[in-house]
Amino acid sequence: MDTPKRPQVALHDFSAPFLGKPVWGARQGYGSFLSFEFCAPELVVKEWHSNDRGLRRQAYVQGRWHVWIYCCQWRFTAHGKQIAASEDSRDDIARAMGMLDGQNLTDIGLDPKAGKSRFTFDLGGELDTWPTGDDLTEEQWFIYGPQNVFGYRADGRYSEQPVDTPRDRERWREPI
């Protein structure tokens, strides 16, 4: 049986390989989702079969470590000044992501009781996340590594498991 870890300790151990490394490819995805990359770029090729379109393939470049800010509210600040938030225009968010590119990630802090987190960067950038809506089981973000993924939810629970773990087999740990 593995010994339970505090969420902050588990996250620190998981993120150690890319802490201090620069963000690249920071961008807005669907809605207010954000993603950014760390370390060496890798070509990802996914194939699937569609009943109406046949064999499909998608190829894209992703970092060896990939952060996906998902179902949460977020705010990006630089030197204490708000640059953009999750409900802002795509132009404002693009400006914030441009400022985030190249900054080294120095810390990821968690506040499990409030379901909040903070990504801190070396050039004064901070990305804060907090729950949206009433569903506290909603995932706020994921960090994908070479073999495992670390997830954080609005209720302060976290998970670390192999990337290919089916959603119905995910194990969310209580913050201790």
RAQUIPE-V264735 format. One record per pair of residues at least 4 apart in sequence whose C-alpha atoms are under 7 Angstrom apart, sorted by the first residue. I is the first residue (numbers start at 1). GAP is how many residues later the second one is. If there is no record, write none. Layout:
I;GAP
I;GAP
//
This chain:
5;4
5;5
6;4
6;169
6;170
7;4
7;151
7;168
8;4
8;101
8;102
9;4
10;4
11;4
12;4
15;4
18;20
18;21
19;86
19;87
19;88
20;84
20;85
20;86
21;17
21;18
21;83
21;84
22;16
22;80
22;81
22;82
22;83
23;13
23;14
23;15
23;77
23;78
23;79
23;80
23;81
24;12
24;13
24;14
24;77
24;78
25;11
25;12
25;76
26;9
26;10
26;11
26;71
26;74
26;75
27;7
27;8
27;9
27;67
27;70
28;4
28;5
28;6
28;7
28;66
29;4
29;5
32;54
32;55
33;36
33;37
34;34
34;35
34;36
35;32
35;33
35;34
36;30
36;31
36;32
37;25
37;26
37;28
37;29
37;30
38;25
38;26
38;27
38;28
39;24
39;25
39;26
40;23
40;24
41;20
41;21
41;22
41;23
42;19
42;20
42;21
42;22
43;16
43;17
43;18
43;19
44;15
44;16
44;17
44;18
45;12
45;13
45;14
45;15
46;11
46;12
46;13
47;9
47;10
47;11
48;7
48;8
48;9
49;5
49;6
49;7
50;4
50;5
50;6
62;4
64;81
64;82
65;79
65;80
65;81
66;77
66;78
66;79
67;75
67;76
67;77
68;73
68;74
68;75
69;71
69;72
69;73
70;69
70;70
70;71
71;67
71;68
71;69
72;57
72;58
72;59
72;60
72;68
73;13
73;56
73;57
73;58
73;59
74;11
74;12
74;53
74;54
74;55
74;56
75;9
75;10
75;11
75;52
75;53
75;54
76;6
76;7
76;8
76;9
76;20
76;49
76;50
76;51
76;52
77;4
77;5
77;6
77;48
77;49
77;50
78;4
78;5
78;46
78;47
78;48
79;45
79;46
83;13
84;4
84;8
84;9
84;12
88;4
88;5
89;4
90;4
91;4
92;4
93;4
94;4
95;4
96;4
97;4
100;25
103;18
103;19
103;20
104;17
104;18
105;15
105;16
105;17
106;14
106;15
106;16
107;12
107;13
108;10
108;11
108;12
109;8
109;9
109;10
110;6
110;7
110;8
111;4
111;5
111;6
112;4
112;43
112;44
112;45
112;63
113;43
115;15
115;16
115;38
115;39
115;40
115;41
116;13
116;14
117;11
117;12
117;13
118;8
118;9
118;10
118;11
119;7
119;8
119;9
120;5
120;6
120;7
121;4
121;5
130;24
131;23
136;18
136;19
137;16
137;17
137;18
138;15
138;16
139;12
139;13
139;14
139;15
140;12
140;13
140;14
141;10
141;11
142;7
142;8
142;9
142;10
143;6
143;7
143;8
144;4
144;5
144;6
145;4
147;15
147;16
148;12
148;13
148;14
148;15
149;11
149;12
149;13
149;14
150;9
150;10
150;11
151;7
151;8
151;9
152;4
152;5
152;6
152;7
153;4
153;5
156;19
157;15
157;16
157;17
157;18
158;14
158;15
159;12
159;13
159;14
161;4
165;4
165;5
166;4
//
